[in-house]
Amino acid sequence: MTSSEPSGYPLISVCIANYNGETVLRECLDSVFAEQGPFRLEVLVHDDASSDQSLALLAQEYPQVRVIRSRANVGFCVSNNRMVEAAGGDYLLLLNNDARLRPHSLSALLAEARRISAEAVLGLPQYAMHDRSLVDRGYEFDLFMNPVPVFTAGSHEVATATGACLWIPRAVWDAVGGFPAWFESVAEDIYFCQAARLLGFPTRVLDAPGFDHWIGKNLGGGKVVGDQLQTTARRRALSERNKTAVMLICYPAWVLLGVLPVHALSLAAEALALWVGGAGRGKVWQVYGSIVPHLWRHSGEWSVLRRRLRRGRALSDRCYMRRFRLLPHKLVMLLRHGLPRIA
């Protein structure tokens, strides 16, 4: 890789959170080190107490990687927070260990960051690793914070970009304050992009090149298999509680008053439908029974975040809500694929 930066000074810090990623990590790292451009980069890997041979692989084949070893499993949010704290770049690329950059991705992201007049969160088109099909070009939302994939090229500004490959200027990361540790994993990208939007930093997705991703490799599920949505109780539990938290933190009060009661009723209806559909009481309780207790335990944290964002917001409530759609996306998915299968 070439560089016009001062010797030893990284312009881009690629941060890869890893847990038992021995089988996918090599492909991810090779795609990063294959990048060429007018930049100097550093690569950090946070190993989240892996029980496989991830650390041996890093030591033997990638001595140039800065490895942060965690003695305990702390989750995706804390892993990334630790890496960013240790990173030295002006730009951060948070990259999943089961993702692979397409050639020239870093050059394209850097060029876009320098082209636009204001700081922004950037993303790339996401493709499924197994068949190279387009998964999304970022996401919009329905009123219940369910992501609605964007597929149209040229629709650059979106509500959020996937956290599997997320470009964040250091100034934006510092303004938002990183990921809430109590999210653990899932929907942290939704929170970050929504908080950034409120503070005046938009999210944009480039038309190309893109990245390939083993969707659901880490937490299981989260994808359509054989025309049916496959997920796991743990993924669904994290998703539902954290999306609800983002609503509590980011939505204007007048929207919350109308949306929260409907949201609670829809979750109760989902739980009943899945239980009747054979998901099992234990799995249904794991997903839906944890939402209110978790949010109650962390009410102090999300209340602080809400107050801070309301004080610092640079986007009006009406402008913020313009990226949300009235049609519930879960209803669309139900009609298209039926009830999800929860493993």
Buried (B, 14 or more C-beta within 10 A) or exposed (E): BEBEBEEEEBBBBBBBBBBBBBBBBBBBBEBBBBBEBEBBBBBBBBBBEBEBBBBEBBEEEBEEBBBBEBEEBBBBBBBBBBBBEBBBBBBBBBBBBBBBBBEBBBBBBBBBBEEEEEBBBBBBBBBBBEEEEEBBBBBBBBBBBBBBBBEEEEBBEBBBBBBBBBBBBBEBBEBBEBBBBBBBBBBBBBBBBBBBBBBBBBBBBBBEBBBBBBBBBBBBBBBBEEEEBBBBBBBBBBBBBBBBBBBBBBBBEEBBEEBBEEBEEBBEEBBEEBBEBEBEEEBBBBBBBBBEEBBEEBEEBBEEBBEBBBEEBEBEBEEBBEBBEEEBBBEEBBEEBEBBBBB
